[in-house]
Amino acid sequence: MKALFAWLSGYWHILRHPSVHYSLGFLTLGGFIAGIVFWGGFNTALEATNTEQFCISCHEMESNVYVELQDTIHYSNRSGVRATCPDCHVPHQWTDKIARKMQASKEVWGKIFGTINTRDKFLQKRRELAEHEWARLKANDSLECRNCHGFDFMDFTRQSPRAREMHSTALASGQATCIDCHKGIAHKLPDMSGVPGW
């Protein structure tokens, strides 16, 4: 026991005064390597949570919104380009992505505490969840939509008269953003009774 205490005491002394035992260059290099390992691990974990497989690993997502997505043009279309969960719900830029991941950590509580773990519970919270997502997209000017749908590249001549009018006026002037008109484009709308304009 005495030998163990002496060993721990010596180890603690090295940790408290590392420059006495190791050169500044060695400590700097060690810190640099540890930083690279941490950053690599962090980014690997971040990317692992940014896949469709991760998103639908919760049965709440797989049994509800993912099933709905499969019936939309974002899932299956003539061009073969398919949007996955992170394409629409996670920004591409790193700082925006981190902010979104922190917001999404609140959604984990729904899984842990069972507030949306059945279809009935999900449907009861559906409008609240949808409104949170709509507000987020409204606040960031539909950033995730614009990652794929570039306004500058829209061919208005190939759009319906109504779409052409909205895109060339309200959207172009900044009065509206994608989510203002395209709610329910990838998932079924919640019960909107009592909402003005619906």
Order of alpha helices (4+ residues) and beta strands (2+ residues): alpha-alpha-alpha-alpha-alpha-alpha-alpha-alpha-alpha-alpha-alpha
